[in-house]
């Protein structure tokens, strides 16, 4: 069962945060993230996470706390989750002169992100789209790992058993993420890991996609060398337990 509060953290720190790499990978996204003047959208979820999305010169950046020019109020985590699912309109309470960006550009950006994260099978036949989609899915999963580890009751149990240090999560010759564990709390950074104690590396985009989509079984992938795990293995073992909880919130 999905906990609405955990789902809200996943939607904020995994789903919406994936707008950052989307604007780096897609020309249409860069155009949508290029307003005449910088625009920022603050999201205030009562009883849940708060963040600001800033758009300037084709880039998107997410920061914690609700400091945006446009301010959106979501009365509960459930309402925020419905907003991300496209089932509820948020309530703006500041930044009304900039609402055109929210209604047009931001909506188009989230629609584009959805097209990459939930693609039609025919879209994946284009190799460029396939790799962009898999890259965004990789960052989505990396962000969801920390959100689930820090907020889901079962995720917290597994996270507490991860020794302190850094884990490198990578697709060979592709995107990288750094997962840092400190006292059972995980932080995901979208960069190549610095001095990692453990590594989880997918051999290529196809292996990563297969595991994320559930068409590739993890043990078979390990045996075939499609997933490489090395370093301090207890870190990987417990991270995998958190990873097993992620599909509960991303399906």
N, C-alpha and C positions, 0 to 999 in steps of 0.2 A: 504494500500500500504506500502511496506517495504522501509524505507529510507536506502540507501546503507551505510551511515556513521553509523547509529544506528546498522544496521546489522553487520558491522565490529566490533563494540564494543561488541555485543553479541557473535560473533564468537571468539573474543579474550578472553574476561573475563568470558564467560560461557562455550562455546564449548571446546576450547583448554585447558582452565584451568581444565577441568574435567579429563585431563590426570593425574593430581596429584592423585585423589582417585583411578583412574583405576590401577595405579601402586601399590597401597596398597591392592587392592582387587583381582587381577588376577595374577597368577603365570607366565603366558606367558608374560604379560606386565612387570613384575619385571625383567624377564630375558632380555627382549629387552632394558630395561632402565639400564642395567649393562655393560656399555662399559669398556674396559680395563683401560682407563683413563677418567676422567670426561669430558663430552661434553656439551656445551651450544649452543643454537640456538637463535639468536637475530632476531626479526621480526620488520621491519621498514615499516609501512604503511604510505605513503605520504598523509598528510591531515587526518590521522586517528591515531589509537592507536599504541603504541610501547611496546614490551615486550620481555623478555628473558625466554626461557625454559631451565632448567639445569637438566642434567641426571647423576646420580651417585649412585652406590650401590643399584640399583633396585628402586630408587625413582626419582620422577619428581617434580621440584619446579618452579613455575612461579613467576617472579618479573617484575616490571615495568621498562621501558626504554630498549633500544636496546644495550645491553652490551655483547652479546654472541660472542663466538669464530667464529662460522658460522654466517654470517650475510646475511639475506634475504631482498631484496628490492621488495616491491609491489608498483607499481606506483600510485595506487589509492585504496580507499576502495572497489570499485567494483572488482578490480583485486584480492584483498585479499579474498573477499567472494568467488570468483571463485576458488581460491586455496583451501580454506576449503572444498568446494564442490567437489574437485577433478577434476576441469575443467581447471586448469591453473597451470603450473609449476612456482615456484618463481625464481627470479634472484639472485643467490648467488654473493656477492662481497667481501667476506673474508672467511677464514677458509677452503680453498680448500682441505687441507690434511685430513680433517674430513668429507668430503662429503659422504663417505661410510655410516656413521651413519645416515645422513639425508635421503639418498636414500633407505636404507634398514630398519634400526631399526625404525626411526621416521615414515616412511610410513606405516610400519606394525603396529605400535602403533595406528596411526589414523584410520587404517582399523579396528583394534580390537575395538576401541572406537565406531566407527560407527555401528559395529555389536551389541554392547550392547545398543546403543541409538535408533537404528532402527532395532530391532530384528525380526526374523521370528517367526510367531506364535508358531511353533513347539519348538523353543528354550525356550520359556517361560513356557513350560510344566515341565522343570527341575526347581525345587524349588530354588536350589542354584543359578542358572543363573538368575531366576526371581528376587530374592532379590538383587543380584549384579546389575542387569540392572536397577531396580527401585531405588537403592541407587544412581547410577550415574545420573539417570534422575532427582532425587531430587536435587543433587548438580548443575546440569545444570539449572534447574528452579530457584534455589536460586541465582546463578550467574547472570542469565538473568534478574531477578527482579531489581538488582542494575543497570545493563547496560541500561535497558529500562527507569528506573526512572531518570537516570542522563543524558540521551541523546535524548530520544524520546519526541517531543513537548507535546503530551498528557500525557505521563508518567511523565514529569516534573511538570505538573499542579497538578496531583494527589500526587506526592511526596512532593510538597511544602505544602500540607495540612496535612502531617503526623507530629504529634508533636515529638519533639526531644526525643530520648530515644532508647531503644533496644527492638526488637521483637524476640522471640524465635520461630524458625520454626523447627519442629521435626517430625519424624516418631517414634511412641512409641517403645521403645527398639531397635531403629535403628539410622540412621544418624541424625545429628543436624546441624543447621546453625544459625548464629547470624546475624540479620539484624539491623544495626545501622543507625538511621536517625539523621542528624545534619543540620539544616538550609535548609531542602529540598533535601539534598544530601544523598544517601544511600550507605552504605558499607556492603558487604557480607563477613563474615568470616566463615570458615568451622570448627566450634567448637560449643560446647554447650554454649548457651547465658549466659552472666554474668549479673546478676541483671536485668532481662527483665521487662519491663513495661506491655508487652502483650505477649500472647502465641497463636500460631496456631499449633495444634498437630493433626496429623493423627493417628487414632487408631491402624493401622497396615499397612504393605506394600501393601495389596490389596486395601485399601481405597485410599492410596496415588496414586497408579498406576491408579485406576479408574478415579480419578480426573485429573491426568496429561494426560491420554489418551482420556478423554472426554466421557468415558462410565459411569461415576458417576456424577450425577447432584449435585451441591454444596449444595443447600438448602435441598435436600433429605438427603444428607450425614450429614448435621448439625442436622436435625431432628432425624436421626437414631443414633446419637452419634459417627459417624465415623470420624467427624472432631470436635475437641474441640477448641473453641475460648474463651479466658478469659483474664482478666486484663483490660487495658485501651482500650476499644473497638474502639474509634475513630482512633487509630493507625492501627488496623486491617482493618477497613472499607476502609481507604484510600490505604492501602497496597493491598487490594483486587482489587481496581481499577487499580493499576499498573499491578497486576497479570493478569487481563483481557486483557492487551495489549501484554503480553508475547507470546501467541500463534501466533500473527501476524508474529513474527520473528522466531519462532521455528517450524512452520509447513512446 
